[in-house]
């Protein structure tokens, strides 16, 4: 997928996210992860750290050597995506209290990832 396609998908997800409320915390976390993944792919393609057919699906599913390369190239967006991914088992699949706060954190992390991506556009 091209950087432009990743950007379009991320922005579409962000527009959908804007329609949700605090009580929709599970989908806000999921959507933040999905949009964040598209923004990270946009960044990695734009800085030349990954080829177009080489897309991150989940940071947690990357081969260690590939993830290391991405972290060296763009440490902050990768760390933020990993943090969003860590919220999923606790609040989306789990039953931890504080889901609304976790969703707010996920959206703040997404905002930071998106800012980096938009600065490269």
C-alpha positions as CSV (number, residue, x, y, z in Angstrom):
1,X,0.0,0.0,0.0
2,X,1.3,3.5,-0.8
3,X,1.8,6.2,1.9
4,X,-1.1,8.0,0.4
5,X,-3.4,5.0,0.8
6,X,-2.3,4.6,4.4
7,X,-3.0,8.3,5.0
8,X,-6.5,8.1,3.4
9,X,-7.4,5.1,5.6
10,X,-6.1,6.7,8.8
11,X,-7.9,9.9,8.1
12,X,-11.2,8.0,7.4
13,X,-10.8,6.1,10.7
14,X,-10.1,9.4,12.5
15,X,-13.3,10.9,11.1
16,X,-15.3,7.9,12.4
17,X,-13.6,8.2,15.8
18,X,-14.7,11.7,16.1
19,X,-18.3,10.5,16.1
20,X,-17.8,8.3,19.1
21,X,-18.3,9.1,22.8
22,X,-16.5,8.2,26.0
23,X,-18.8,5.2,26.5
24,X,-17.5,3.7,23.2
25,X,-14.1,3.1,24.8
26,X,-13.5,-0.4,23.3
27,X,-14.0,0.7,19.7
28,X,-12.0,3.9,20.4
29,X,-9.0,1.8,21.4
30,X,-9.4,-0.5,18.5
31,X,-9.8,2.3,16.0
32,X,-6.8,4.2,17.5
33,X,-4.7,1.0,17.0
34,X,-5.9,0.6,13.4
35,X,-5.5,4.3,12.4
36,X,-2.1,4.3,14.3
37,X,-0.9,1.4,12.2
38,X,-1.8,3.1,9.0
39,X,0.0,6.3,10.2
40,X,3.1,4.3,11.2
41,X,3.1,2.6,7.8
42,X,2.8,6.0,6.2
43,X,5.8,7.2,8.2
44,X,7.9,4.1,7.6
45,X,7.3,4.3,3.8
46,X,8.0,8.1,3.6
47,X,11.3,7.8,5.5
48,X,12.4,4.8,3.5
49,X,12.5,2.4,6.4
50,X,10.0,0.0,4.6
51,X,9.1,-0.8,1.1
52,X,5.5,-0.4,0.0
53,X,4.5,-4.1,0.1
54,X,6.1,-4.3,3.6
55,X,3.4,-3.1,5.9
56,X,3.2,-3.4,9.7
57,X,0.0,-5.1,10.7
58,X,0.7,-5.2,14.5
59,X,4.0,-4.2,16.0
60,X,3.7,-7.2,18.2
61,X,3.6,-9.5,15.2
62,X,6.8,-8.1,13.5
63,X,9.9,-10.2,13.3
64,X,12.3,-9.0,15.9
65,X,14.9,-7.8,13.4
66,X,12.3,-5.9,11.3
67,X,10.8,-4.3,14.4
68,X,14.3,-3.3,15.5
69,X,14.9,-1.6,12.1
70,X,11.7,0.3,12.5
71,X,12.5,1.4,16.0
72,X,15.8,2.7,14.9
73,X,14.3,4.6,12.1
74,X,11.2,6.0,13.9
75,X,11.4,5.1,17.7
76,X,8.6,7.4,18.9
77,X,5.8,6.4,16.6
78,X,6.6,2.7,17.0
79,X,6.7,3.0,20.8
80,X,3.3,4.8,20.8
81,X,1.8,2.2,18.6
82,X,3.1,-0.5,20.9
83,X,1.5,1.2,23.9
84,X,-1.8,1.4,22.1
85,X,-1.5,-2.3,21.3
86,X,-0.8,-3.1,25.0
87,X,-4.2,-1.5,26.0
88,X,-6.2,-3.9,23.9
89,X,-5.8,-7.1,25.9
90,X,-6.6,-5.3,29.2
91,X,-9.5,-3.1,28.1
92,X,-11.0,-4.5,24.8
93,X,-10.6,-8.2,25.4
94,X,-10.3,-8.0,29.2
95,X,-12.4,-6.5,31.9
96,X,-10.2,-4.0,33.5
97,X,-11.8,-0.9,34.9
98,X,-10.8,2.5,33.5
99,X,-11.6,1.8,29.9
100,X,-12.6,5.4,29.1
101,X,-9.3,6.7,30.4
102,X,-7.4,4.0,28.4
103,X,-9.3,5.1,25.3
104,X,-8.3,8.7,26.0
105,X,-4.7,7.6,26.3
106,X,-5.0,5.7,23.0
107,X,-6.3,8.7,21.2
108,X,-3.6,10.9,22.6
109,X,-1.0,8.4,21.4
110,X,-2.7,8.3,18.0
111,X,-2.6,12.1,17.8
112,X,1.1,12.0,18.4
113,X,1.7,9.3,15.7
114,X,-0.6,11.3,13.3
115,X,1.3,14.5,13.9
116,X,4.6,12.9,13.0
117,X,3.0,11.4,9.8
118,X,1.5,14.7,8.8
119,X,4.8,16.5,9.2
120,X,6.2,14.2,6.6
121,X,3.4,14.7,4.0
